[in-house]
Amino acid sequence: MTIALPDTAGRLSDYTLTGQPIAAAKLGKNPARTVYSAAHVVADPFTANDPSGHATVDWEKTMEFRRYLAGLGLGIAEAMDTAQRGMGLDWPGALELIRRTREELPDALVANGCGTDHLDPATVTSLDAVRRAYLEQAEAIQKLGGRLILMASRALVRVARGPEDYIKIYSDVLSACDEPVILHWLGDMFDPQLAGYWGSADFDPAMQTALAVIGENTAKVDGIKISLLDKEKEIRMRRRLPAGVKMYTGDDFNYPELIEGDEEGFSHALLGIFDPLAPAAAYAVERLGEGDKAGFRATLDPTVPLARLIFRAPTQYYKTGVVFLAWLNGFQDHFIMLNGAQAMRPLPYFVDLFRHADQCGLLRDPELAVERMKKLLALYGV
């Protein structure tokens, strides 16, 4: 199967698809690693709302994709950054998403984003406001029976005077949590407003503060996800976590090595890249559980160039690549996103994604993918 693809000057050359779809696999109840896919949402393309206005979600297609993830045995990290949280999806929309997923998939492994995104950071002047906001969301999610991921807070960055304020706020919020939670350290490459999180722009003092939060609240912490795109930093922190506290990799550049681990430990996974890589993630971790480390790496290593392309700078627009691949693979009928985010990457990015996805075996229906790629090219005048 061949398709003519343009280069950056618009010159066309034939590309012949060679990829074979990844073998089907489903993780069992006790997989070798705990794996969460941070899932995207599907926008309603027929809404009369402006892209910059209130988000309108296609709930049926959004839930259909979550049923697909659960069918692979993957956990779902709900209402997180990949769902355009704070970048199109507001708190009321996030809570509705959490409610629907809880209702439709009551037995699935789901953890839900809990933050302070209903606050305008520019108007927040006190730690009390941040504390109340966290507690408001925690109460609402727990009322639905949902488990929590404590997301990083833009408002807390604005008002915290130092590490002690982070320790105090997190300790107060954790004391109100019914079950152990996952903490999320999101780097400023994903959200520039989170620069200086934990009270320092330098990694080591910031890590010390995060470890202090965990150390003082170990019974309330299932694990921590760090999204810094730096494997050495993750490994250093992983080796210092208290016994029983998991490291969830959020490194969309180095996940195969980090999940496999070394003689001193390994990372579990909570990754946005495991939305488009869902079948590869399930198959690879199933291989790992069978003791087949070579098969694990043979499945995931070839996907790293694709992941690095999806998450290239400016990294916060990685969601555009995630949703593009969902469209190519038939999980939705259109390539429209909340907040008009489909326009945040250029045509050569989509051309390269198409090639990489084919070569990784991540086009589950190559004929459909070619048909849809041709439609996108036509939109650009090819």
C-alpha positions in Angstrom: 0.0 0.0 0.0 1.5 3.3 -1.1 0.7 7.0 -0.4 2.3 10.1 -1.8 3.6 12.3 1.1 5.0 15.8 0.9 8.2 17.1 2.2 8.6 20.6 3.7 8.8 22.1 0.3 5.6 20.4 -0.9 7.4 17.9 -3.1 5.7 14.5 -3.2 7.3 11.2 -2.9 5.8 7.7 -2.6 5.8 6.1 0.8 5.0 2.3 1.0 3.6 1.1 4.2 5.5 -1.8 5.8 4.3 -2.1 9.4 2.4 -5.1 10.8 -0.2 -4.3 13.5 1.1 -5.3 17.0 -0.2 -8.7 18.3 -3.2 -8.5 20.6 -2.6 -9.0 24.3 -4.5 -8.3 27.5 -2.9 -7.7 30.8 -4.1 -9.9 33.6 -5.0 -8.9 37.2 -1.5 -9.0 38.5 0.7 -7.6 35.7 4.5 -7.2 36.1 4.0 -3.5 36.2 1.1 -1.3 37.1 0.3 0.6 33.9 -2.0 3.6 33.5 -2.8 5.2 30.1 -3.5 8.9 30.5 -6.5 9.1 28.1 -7.5 11.8 25.7 -11.1 13.1 25.2 -13.0 13.4 21.9 -14.4 16.8 21.0 -17.9 17.2 19.6 -17.3 18.6 16.1 -20.8 19.9 15.7 -20.9 22.2 18.6 -21.7 25.9 18.0 -19.3 26.9 20.7 -16.2 28.7 19.7 -13.0 26.7 20.2 -11.9 29.2 22.8 -15.2 28.9 24.7 -16.9 26.2 26.7 -15.7 22.7 25.8 -18.2 20.3 24.3 -17.2 16.6 24.6 -18.5 13.7 22.5 -19.2 11.5 25.4 -20.0 8.3 23.6 -16.7 8.3 21.6 -14.8 9.4 24.7 -16.2 6.5 26.7 -15.7 4.1 23.8 -12.0 4.7 23.9 -11.9 4.1 27.6 -13.7 0.8 27.2 -11.0 -0.1 24.6 -8.2 0.7 27.1 -9.9 -1.3 29.9 -10.3 -4.2 27.5 -6.6 -4.3 27.1 -6.2 -4.6 30.9 -4.7 -1.1 31.1 -5.4 1.3 33.9 -6.9 4.7 33.0 -5.5 8.0 34.4 -8.6 10.1 34.0 -9.0 13.8 33.5 -5.3 14.5 33.3 -3.1 16.6 31.1 -3.7 14.3 28.1 -7.4 15.0 28.4 -6.5 18.7 27.9 -7.2 19.4 31.5 -6.7 23.1 32.1 -6.1 23.5 28.3 -9.7 23.1 27.0 -11.3 20.8 29.7 -12.3 22.8 32.8 -13.1 21.4 36.2 -16.9 20.8 35.7 -16.1 19.0 32.5 -13.4 16.9 34.2 -15.7 15.9 37.0 -18.4 14.8 34.5 -15.7 12.8 32.7 -14.7 11.2 36.0 -18.3 10.4 36.8 -19.0 8.8 33.5 -15.9 6.7 33.6 -16.6 5.5 37.1 -20.2 4.7 36.1 -19.3 2.8 32.9 -16.2 1.1 34.1 -16.7 0.5 37.9 -14.3 -2.5 38.0 -11.5 -0.9 35.9 -8.3 0.4 37.4 -8.9 4.2 37.3 -7.2 7.1 39.1 -8.5 10.6 38.7 -6.9 14.0 38.4 -7.5 16.2 41.4 -6.2 19.7 41.3 -7.0 23.4 41.7 -7.7 24.3 38.1 -11.1 25.9 38.9 -9.0 28.7 40.5 -7.6 31.6 38.4 -4.0 31.6 39.6 -3.8 35.4 38.9 -6.4 36.1 41.5 -5.2 33.6 44.2 -3.5 35.4 47.2 -3.4 32.8 49.9 -2.5 29.2 50.7 -5.9 28.7 52.3 -7.5 29.3 48.8 -5.3 26.6 47.4 -6.1 24.2 50.2 -9.8 24.7 49.9 -9.6 24.2 46.1 -7.7 20.9 46.5 -10.1 19.7 49.2 -13.2 20.7 47.1 -12.1 18.5 44.2 -10.9 15.7 46.4 -14.3 15.6 48.1 -16.2 15.6 44.8 -14.1 12.8 43.3 -14.2 10.6 46.4 -17.9 11.1 46.7 -18.1 9.2 43.3 -15.9 6.5 44.7 -12.9 7.6 42.7 -9.2 7.3 43.6 -7.0 10.4 43.3 -4.0 11.7 41.5 -3.0 14.9 43.2 -2.1 17.1 40.2 0.4 19.9 40.4 -1.2 23.3 41.1 -0.5 26.5 39.2 -2.1 28.5 42.0 0.3 26.9 44.6 3.3 27.9 42.6 2.1 31.5 42.6 1.5 31.8 46.4 3.9 29.4 48.0 6.8 31.1 49.7 9.1 28.1 50.0 9.2 24.3 50.5 7.4 24.4 53.8 4.3 25.7 52.2 4.3 22.8 49.8 4.8 20.3 52.6 1.9 21.9 54.6 -0.6 22.0 51.8 0.1 18.5 50.6 0.0 17.1 54.2 -3.4 18.8 54.8 -4.8 17.5 51.5 -3.5 14.0 52.0 -5.0 13.8 55.5 -8.4 14.1 53.8 -7.8 11.3 51.2 -9.7 8.1 51.8 -7.2 5.9 50.0 -3.5 6.2 49.0 -3.0 8.6 46.1 -0.6 9.2 43.3 1.3 12.5 43.4 2.1 14.1 40.1 5.2 16.2 39.5 4.6 17.8 36.1 7.6 19.6 34.6 7.5 23.0 33.2 8.1 21.6 29.7 4.5 20.4 29.9 3.2 23.5 31.6 5.4 26.6 31.8 3.3 27.9 34.7 4.6 25.1 36.9 8.2 26.3 36.8 9.8 26.2 40.3 7.4 23.5 41.7 8.2 22.3 45.2 9.8 25.6 45.9 12.9 25.4 43.8 14.0 25.6 40.1 16.7 23.1 40.9 16.0 19.4 40.9 17.8 18.3 44.0 16.1 20.7 46.5 12.8 20.2 44.7 13.2 16.4 45.1 14.0 16.8 48.7 10.7 18.6 49.3 8.7 16.0 47.4 10.4 13.2 49.4 9.6 15.1 52.6 5.9 15.2 51.6 6.0 11.4 50.9 8.0 10.6 54.0 5.6 12.4 56.3 2.6 10.9 54.7 3.7 7.4 53.5 0.5 5.7 54.4 -1.4 8.1 52.2 0.8 7.8 49.1 0.6 4.9 46.6 3.3 6.5 44.4 4.6 9.5 42.6 4.7 10.2 38.9 7.4 12.5 37.7 7.2 14.0 34.2 10.6 15.7 33.7 11.7 13.8 30.6 15.0 13.0 32.3 15.7 9.4 33.1 18.6 10.0 35.5 16.5 12.2 37.7 13.7 9.7 37.9 16.1 6.9 38.8 17.8 8.9 41.5 14.4 9.7 43.1 13.1 6.1 42.6 16.0 4.8 44.6 15.1 7.1 47.5 11.4 6.4 47.8 10.2 4.7 51.0 9.5 1.0 50.8 6.1 0.4 49.3 5.8 3.7 47.5 5.9 3.3 43.7 7.6 5.3 41.1 5.3 5.9 38.1 7.3 7.0 35.1 6.0 10.0 33.3 9.0 10.0 31.0 7.6 9.8 27.5 11.2 9.7 26.1 12.8 6.9 28.1 9.9 4.6 29.2 11.2 1.2 28.0 14.4 1.4 30.1 12.7 2.9 33.1 9.9 0.3 33.2 12.3 -2.6 32.7 14.4 -1.2 35.5 17.8 -2.3 36.9 19.2 -4.3 39.7 17.9 -1.7 42.2 14.3 -1.3 41.1 11.9 -0.3 38.3 9.2 2.2 37.5 5.6 1.5 36.9 3.9 3.6 34.2 1.4 6.5 34.0 2.0 7.8 30.6 0.2 10.0 28.0 2.2 8.1 25.3 0.4 4.9 26.3 -2.8 6.4 24.8 -1.6 5.9 21.2 0.7 3.1 22.2 -1.9 1.2 24.2 -1.7 -2.1 22.3 2.1 -2.0 22.4 2.1 -1.2 26.1 -0.2 -4.2 26.9 1.8 -6.6 24.7 5.1 -5.5 26.0 4.2 -5.7 29.7 2.6 -9.0 29.1 5.9 -10.2 27.7 7.8 -8.8 30.7 5.5 -10.7 33.0 6.5 -13.9 31.1 10.2 -13.1 31.8 10.7 -12.1 28.2 12.7 -8.9 28.6 14.0 -9.1 25.1 10.4 -9.2 23.7 9.4 -6.3 26.0 12.2 -4.1 24.6 11.7 -5.3 21.0 8.1 -4.1 21.3 8.7 -0.7 23.0 12.1 0.4 21.8 11.0 1.0 18.2 8.2 3.3 19.5 10.6 5.7 21.2 11.3 7.8 18.0 7.5 8.2 17.6 7.1 9.2 21.2 9.9 11.7 21.0 8.3 13.2 17.9 4.8 13.4 19.6 6.3 15.1 22.7 8.8 17.4 20.9 9.0 21.0 22.1 6.7 22.9 22.7 5.8 19.8 24.6 2.4 20.9 25.9 1.0 20.4 22.4 1.7 16.7 22.4 -2.0 16.1 22.7 -2.4 17.1 19.1 -0.3 14.1 18.0 -2.2 11.8 20.4 -5.6 12.7 18.9 -4.3 12.6 15.4 -3.3 9.0 15.8 -6.6 8.2 17.5 -8.3 9.6 14.4 -6.1 7.6 12.0 -6.9 4.5 13.9 -10.7 5.0 13.8 -11.3 5.7 17.4 -13.1 8.9 16.4 -14.6 10.2 13.1 -12.8 13.5 12.9 -9.6 15.4 13.8 -11.1 18.2 15.9 -9.9 19.0 19.4 -11.0 21.0 22.4 -9.7 24.6 22.2 -8.9 24.1 18.5 -5.7 22.3 19.5 -5.6 20.3 16.2 -4.0 23.4 14.7 -1.0 23.5 17.1 1.3 21.3 15.0 2.4 21.8 11.3 1.8 19.4 8.4 5.3 17.9 8.4 4.7 16.8 12.0 1.7 14.8 10.9 3.5 13.3 7.9 6.3 12.1 10.1 3.9 10.7 12.7 2.1 8.7 10.0 5.4 7.1 8.9 6.6 6.4 12.4 3.2 4.9 13.4 3.3 2.6 10.4 6.8 1.4 11.1 5.9 0.7 14.8 2.9 -1.4 13.8 0.5 1.2 15.4 -1.8 1.6 12.4 -4.4 -1.0 13.3 -6.3 -0.6 9.9 -3.7 0.6 7.4 -6.3 1.2 4.6 -8.4 3.5 6.9 -5.2 5.3 8.0 -4.2 6.0 4.4 -7.7 7.1 3.5 -7.7 9.6 6.4 -4.2 10.8 5.8 -5.2 11.6 2.2 -8.1 13.7 3.6 -5.7 15.6 5.8 -3.3 16.2 3.0 -6.2 17.5 0.8 -7.1 20.0 3.5 -3.6 21.4 3.3 -3.8 21.7 -0.5 -1.8 18.6 -1.4 
